[in-house]
Amino acid sequence: MKVLVVNCGSSSVKYSLFDMQTEAKIAWGIVECIGLEESFYKRQTITVPQVKSACKVANHFEAIQMIITDLLDSKTGSIKDIKDIAVVGHRVVHGGYKFSKPVLVSEQVKKDLKECYSIAPLHTPHHYAGIEAIEKMLPGIPSVLVFDTAFHQTMPDYAYRYAIPSEYYGQDHVRKYGMHGTSHKYVAQIAAKMLNKDKNEVNLVTCHLGNGSSVTAIKNGKVIDTSMGFTPLAGLVMGTRCGDIDPAVIVHILSKYPKMTSDELNNLLNKQSGVAAVSGIKGGDMREVEDAMLKGDKKAELAFNMLCYSAKKFLCAYYGILNGVDGIVFTAGIGENSPLTREKVCEGLDNLGIKIDKSLNEPRSSKERFISTDDSKVKVMVIPTNEELMITKESIDVLNEKK
Ligand code: ADP
């Protein structure tokens, strides 16, 4: 059985084809710069090394057409017939107020998704275009939507409501939704296995630290709080996002610069802030920030400290509301690859029973592992995330439920 995972961004389409017998990714790639003067197509399979070509791709439909044609190629393709694909799993960033779990695509589901456009206008229309393109290119093959917000739907109301007049909740659906749910869910399941606990009995704080970062509190396998909010702007200091700031700062900026549009303000807070703004390093790439910091750059050091401090605050808050945890998980680009960040986030928490073993923390590895000392009450783990594999599993589950 093969499962195709599709992730449609604003100007790109990423895909991966999984063979579910082995859970191996057998073909994957990305079409980038869709709609621009020149687009690029990078693809590879387990037997064919990466090929990159320039092309012209006007929209998401053309991108998906190119990908499917390629997958069917008689020499280099990975499938002989579209029927080899059992299901297509679509990554959807925001399920809004309509979706709390993965769903099989139907006309009603598409209508509901359209209704949620206003909550994630930068993402949802592109997901929609991808769904329609797959329907045309793969007629008769079921599609499942897997939402980044779904795993967080178990939060209690006192965690997800904002203390603003209730009509904004009732009419406008303004509440905390949380993001990176597929990643938090995946690593929580692996952590439960590593800790020999049932996945519905494990208590964890999971730290997804990448360009975008979020920390989640998991009680008995279910989310009870998470650091991102209505959008991915909330919570930790991130690569280019400011994270939590006093909302009055925004009011102050708008009154001081009345010509600033909401798009400009959005851009300022999402794309020109965070580690990038504080360090002066474009994009806030953590590798560059760490290199600069180790060479004595004070702005880079401040940015690093701010990111780690914000992660530590959420970690400790969630440790508190969970009344202690079985484990802490680090995942995503920074969480998996930066021993310095992990060390800094866990520094000085020995009174909470959190102790990192430097000799386990420092070596690089792409495998899941423990990095806490033998006598650490709380186990600290590094678990490479695999959102695509999680999407394939969720898609198959939805398909099986419908049978
Ligand atoms: P995204 O949120 O875009 O999926 P990723 O999870 O890929 O992001 O994480 C990207 C971040 O991980 C970047 O800041 C990058 O610098 C950081 N990163 C990757 N490798 C390392 C490393 N070896 N050391 C420190 N940071 C790293």
Boltz pocket constraint, residues with backbone or C-beta under 6 A from the ligand:
constraints:
  - pocket:
      binder: B
      contacts: [[A, 209], [A, 210], [A, 211], [A, 212], [A, 239], [A, 283], [A, 284], [A, 285], [A, 286], [A, 287], [A, 288], [A, 290], [A, 332], [A, 333], [A, 334], [A, 337], [A, 338]]
      max_distance: 6.0
